[in-house]
Amino acid sequence: MKLLVCYWIFVGFICLTRSQGEIENVRRIMKELEVIPEILEGPPRELLRIKYDNSLDIEEGEIYTPTELKLQPRLDWSADPEAFYTVVMICPDAPNRENPMYRSWLHWLVVNIPGLDIMKGQALSEYFGPLPQKDSGVQRYLILVYQQSGKLDFDEKKIELSNADGHSNFDVEKFADKYEMAPPVAGNVFQSRWDEFVPELIKTLHGVNE
């Protein structure tokens, strides 16, 4: 019995140490990539785990192609199953990091998510993968999770995938303040640069069908 108790104490210590290491790493990466203080005043409480196409685990700060990131990812964080959450994905570097005149470009916005079940949330903007322009260099992409005070009524207009209007100049902190949400409970940041899938995304954005 004593051995079993010691085992679970050891496992708990390892998990806590790993969690603390993840938190410190995401804080460091967000400061190095200047997400803090350009976009956020402070870091999220925990690292958001992101998995694309059931096989690609996002490592904070790393660079990926738009092809790799084209489908809506799975997200995991320490969610309360009785609480409601908002998930938002933005690019602060549109059209490029040197001249971010469209900061921030909204790629994904789902509200009233019960626990971790994003599919049961209310999609105000369906997932739209990264589309860095050919000469824009590397762009940052940020996914954040906010805990709501409860199930809320959002008066935002739904943004269509086939319409570029509404995606630009989304202020995530202003949005959070409007609905009285505290700083993000989880978050992650990664980067992307142009590949041959971007022209296909642009066609979708402008409603071009061949």
Secondary structure, 3 states (H helix, E strand, C coil): CHHHHHHHHHHHHHHHHHHHHHHHHHHHHHHHCCHHHHCCCCCCCEECEEEECCCEECCCCCEECCCCCCCCCEEECCCCCCCEEEEEEEECCCCCCCCCCCCCEEEEEEEEEECCCHHHCEEEECCCCCCCCCCCCCEEEEEEEEECCCCCCCCCCCECCCCCCCCCCCCHHHHHHHCCCCCCCEEEEEEECCCCCHHHHHHHHCCCCC
